[in-house]
Amino acid sequence: MEVPNIFVREYLLDNYKSDMEIFFPVKDDGNLAINFVIKEQKKPKLKSHILPQSINQDDNGFNLQYTFENFIEGPSNQFVKSAALGVAQRPGKSFNPLFIHGGVGLGKTHLLHGIGHFIKNHSKKQSLKCVTTEGFINDLVFNLKNKSVDRMKRFYRNLDVLLVDDIQFLQDRLNFEEEFCNTFESLINQNKQIVIVSDKPPAQLKLSQRLIARMEWGLVAHIEIPDLETRVAILKHKAQYKNFSISDEVAFFIAERIFSNVRQLEGAINRIAAYSRLINGEITKDLAENLLHEMLNFSPQKKVSLESILKNVGTVFEVKVSDIKGESRLKNIAQARQVAMFLAKELIQESLQKLALSFGGKTHSTLLHAWKKISNELENNLILSRQIEMIKKNLDS
């Protein structure tokens, strides 16, 4: 049976195998007695054998702007930036693997490429590869089709540094996950550096326990939403790169209304910089508001205090605030404390260290553990989910 690609074959077998068994013969072992053939894709001939290189990328595919020097540091990303720099300075000897996770547009890929740039410039003899998970899967499909999987294995398993972006796209792809896991183990056993980027921590990914455990071997670092001052610094830096001047008033106005995505901040700067050149004039606050109206949130993020979280958690769980901040391990108090830590991390733009200290001098790892625990429980605990929604509504009122 001819199919356009390997993904269609897997989809048919996963979803329609029982229906196909009605129409096609079945072997003694229960498998369908048919062979799937991948359709040959006829590609148009290119006039030139050399495709133009993106002006924003170097020969290794690294974004030229994604260097450590161009990364704006703040309380939300200081720890992750230091970890990335440590790995770049001593590949395979600092944190291995390094797993960076966080929301969209917070600088994960920037740090990944920054590691690549640094190693390329300071350790020229080391072989490195930066690949998206989709790119790794495409490599494997291509080599399976051309019966050259062994060559691919030799290439990946002889690298000194492997940088992998968007590992979350490996979820629910068991065959590809197995090959990646084998490559991962081979490199780690040789003390070769691996850096992985994801939108979720390993424990929240729908991957095998084998791979999750290996990704948690080294350092798991969370990159958080930048605070107001960091967002302003990012706007100023992006404007300077474009030879464009932005006033503090306009920078703060934009930063207060674009909270959680650095790429949106860059998009805002691109738009007002272009308009400034068009009119050959300065961008005012009113002009920025008109230009960026659909990008800005005109309900400025309400500042939630830790005291209000503690008070509302105490009310819903019927415990004292002093007990939440204390050392008691009674089940109801411990759960209230973990919920308060979860909400603090979700709603307050402060470093984990500073938030943790507010809970009677706890460590940031304790707070992160509480956040992970509550995050996992929310998937199956309807009562807990309603309690947290009730607290959030009280905080918003």
N, C-alpha and C positions, 0 to 999 in steps of 0.2 A: 504494500500500500504506500503510495507516494504522499508525503506530507511536506509542507513548506519549510518547517524547521523542527528542531529537537523539542522545543517547548510545546508545540502542537501535539507531538507524539505523547509526551508525558501527560498532557491534559486529557487526551482521549483515554489513555490507560487508567488514569486516576478517576475519571468521572463516568466513562461509558463502557468499561470492560465487560460488565455483566450483560449489557445490551449487545455488544459485539459478539459475545460467545453464542448468541442465538443464531447469528448469520454466518460465522466463520468456524472452521474446525478448531478443536482444542486438543493440545498434546496431553499425554498421560500425566504430566506434572501439573496440569491445570492452566498452563500458559497458552495464549493464542498461537495457533500454528500459522502465523503470518509474519512477514518481515516488513519493517517500515523502512522506506527509502527517502532520504532527504532530497528534496527537489533542488536541482542545480539552478542557481540564480545567475541569469545572464546579465552581466554588468556592462554598461556602455563604455567604450574605450575613451580614455582621457587623452586629450590633446597633448598634455604634458605629463611626464612620469613623476614630476615633483609637485606636490600640492603646496600651495602657499602656507607658510608658517604664520600662526597668529602673532600679531605684533606684541601681544601681552604675555607670550610664553617663550621660554628658552628651549634649547634642544632636548631637554629632558621632560618637557611638558609642564615645568613649574611656572606658575604665574610670577612675572617679574616683580610685581608689587607686593607679593606675599613673602616678605622677609621679616626677620626679627626686628630690624631697625624701624620698619613701618608699622609695627604692631603697637597699638596704644595700650599701655598697661594701666590697670586700676585694681581696686580691691577684689573685684569679681573674677579677675583672670590672672592675678599675679602669681598664684601658686602654679597654675597650669603652664604659664609662660616659663617659669623657672624650671619646671620639670622637663619641658620640651627642649630648653636650652641645654640642660644637663645631659639629656640623651644625645643631642647633636654634638656636644663636646666629647663625649665618651660613649660612642655607640657600642651596645652590647655589654656595657659595664655599669651603667647607672640603674635605670628602671627598665626591665625587660620582661614582658612587653609593656609598653606604655599605652594605656587605653584612655582616650579623651572623649568625653560625651557632653552633650548640651544641646540646647534648642537651635533652630534654624537661624543662620546669619549672625552667630556670635563670635566667629573667628576660628572655628575648629580647622577648617581647610587652610586658613592662613597660617596657623601654627604648623600644620603638616608640611606645607610647602616651605615654610621657614626652616624646618629641620633639614629638608632636602637641600635647600640653597647653602646652608651652613656646612653640611658635610661635603657637598660638591666643591666648595671653595677652600675648605681646610683639610680635607682628606681625599685628595684626588684619586688615590689608588683604590678606594673602596667602591665596589659596585653597588648601585642602589636602583630601586624601582619604585615609582609612585604610581599606584593604580587604583581606580575606583573598583568597587565590588562588581559592578556591571562589566567593567573592562576585564576583570579576572574571569568572569563567567564566559564572556565572549571569546577570550583566549582559549579557554578549555573547550568550548564548542567547536571552534575553528580547528584545533589540533585533534579533537576526536574525529572530526569529519575527514581530516587529511592523514589520519593514522600516525600522528607525530606527537602523541601525548608524552612519550618518554623524553623527547627533546624539550618540551615545555617544562616537565618536572626538573630536568637538569638545570634549565635556566633559572627557575625560581628558587630552587634549593641550593644554588651556588651563589646567591646574592649575599652581600654583607649587610644590607639594610633593605627592609621591605616596608613601605608606607602604604596603608590601605585606607581608603575613604569610603564612608557610607556602608559599613558592614551590616547595617540593618536590612539591606536588600538581599542578604544571604538567607533570610528567614524563609522557611517552607520550601527550600531547595536542597533536599537531603543529599543528592548525588554530588552536587557542587560543593556542599558543605564538607563532605568527607574528604574531597581532594584538598580543599583549603586547610582543613584540620591537619592532614598529613604533611602538607607543606609547612604549616605553622610549627609542628613538632620537630620537623627536620631542622629548621633554622634555629629554633630555641636550643636544641641539643648541641648545636655547633657554636652557641653563644653569639649568634647573629641577631642584630637588632630588628625588632618589629614594633611598629607604631600603628595603632588602629583608631579610627574615628567613627563615632556613631551618634545618633540622636538620643539613645537611651543607654543606661548602664548595662553591663553584661547580663545581670540577673533578670532584667526585664525583656531581654530578647528571646524570641521563640526559636532558639537554637538548641542543639544537643547539650546535655550536661557536661559532656566531655569537652566540648569547645568552650563553653562558658567558664568552666573551671580553669582552663588554660589561659583564657584572656584575663582572669582575675589573679593570675600568678604574680604579676608585677605590680604596677601602680595604676589604679583607676582614678582618674582626675576629672572633676566636673567643672566645666566652664559656665559661669553664671551670667545672668542678665547684667549688663553694665549699669552702674549707678549714674545719677544725673551728671556729675562732674566729668566722669569718663566719657559719657556720650557727647558732652560739649567739646572735650578734647579731641574726640574722633572727628567731629564736624570741622573743627579748626584745622586739624591736620589734613583732611581731605581737601578743604578749601585752599590751603597753602600749596598743596601738590598741583592744583589747577590754576595757580597764580591768581587766586581770587580772594578778596578780603571780605570777611563776614564779621559783623559787629557782635559783641557779647549779648546784646539784647535779642538779636535774631537767633543766635546760636542757642541761647537758653529757651527761647520760645519754641524752637523746633524740637530740642532735646526733651522738653517737658511733655511733648505730644507724640513722639515716636519712642516707645519704651524699650522694645525687646528685640529689635532686629538692626544690626549694624548695616546690612545691605540696604535697608530702607533709608537709613541716614545718608549713605553714599548716593542713593538715587535722588534724595532731596537736594543734596549739594550739586549734583550734576544739572538738575533742572534750574535752580536759581542762578548757578554760574553761567549757564547758557543764556538765560534771560538778561542777566547783568551785562554781558557782552553785546547782546542785541540792542539794548537801549543805551549802552555805554554810560551806565549810571549805577548808583549804590542801591542795594536791596534793603528796603525798610521792613519793619515787622508787618505792616499792613500788606505790603506787596508779597511778602513771603506767605502770608496767610492765604491770599488769593491764588498764588501759584501752586501751593501744596494742599489746597483745601481737602481733596479726596484722600490724601495720605495721612493727614493729621487726625489725632483723636482729640475731639474738643470737649471731652469729659476727662480732664487731666487726672492721671492716676491718683486715686485717693491714698493718702499715706496711712497705712495701718500700723499702729504701734504694738509693740510686744505686750504692753500692759492690757490693751483691749483684747488681744487674743487670749491671754491668760484668764482674764475676767470672764469672757464668753465661754471658753472651754470649761472653766470651773463651774459655771452655771449649768451647762448642759450635762456635764458628767457628775455634778453634785459633789464636788471636792473643793477644798480651799486652795487659793492661789499659792499660799505658803507651802502646801503639801506638793503641788506640782513642781515648784522650784526646789523642793527638798530632796531627801535621799530615800524616802519610803518606797518599798518594792511591793506593796500591796497591789493586787491585780488592777483594781479600778483606778488607783492613783497612777500606776505605771502607764496604763493605757492613755489616760488623760494627758500625761506628760509627753508621750510619744505623739499624740494628736497635735498638741501645742507646738512641738518641734516641727512637725510636718507642715503646719500652717505657717509657722514663722519662716521656714525656708521658701515656701510657695509665694508668700505675700509681701515679705519684707526684703528690700534690696540692700542687704548687708552681707558681709563675708560670713562664712560658716563659723569661723573662729569667734567673731564678735557675738553672733547669735547664741552660740553654745555657752559662752561665758555668762550670758544673762540667765541661764538655767542653773544657777548655783555653782558656776564654775565648771560645767561639763566641757568635754573636748569636742572638737568638730566631728571626729569620727563617731562619737555617740549620737550626735544630732543626725548625721548622715545615715546611720544605722536605723534610727527611728523613722526617718523619712522613707527609706526603702521598705521597712516593715509595713508601715501604714499604706504606702503605694500599692504593695502587693495584696494587702487585705481588702482594699477597696474594690478589687475586681470581683470578689465573691461574697463580701459581707455587706448586705443591703442595709442593715441597721446602722453600721458604722458610717456608711455612705450618707445616709439621711442625717445623722448627727453632725457630720462635717458640713453638709449643705446648710443645715440650720445655723451653724456657727457663722458661716460665710454671709448668710443673709443678714444676721444680726450685725456683723461688721460693716456691711454696706449701708445699713439703715441709719 
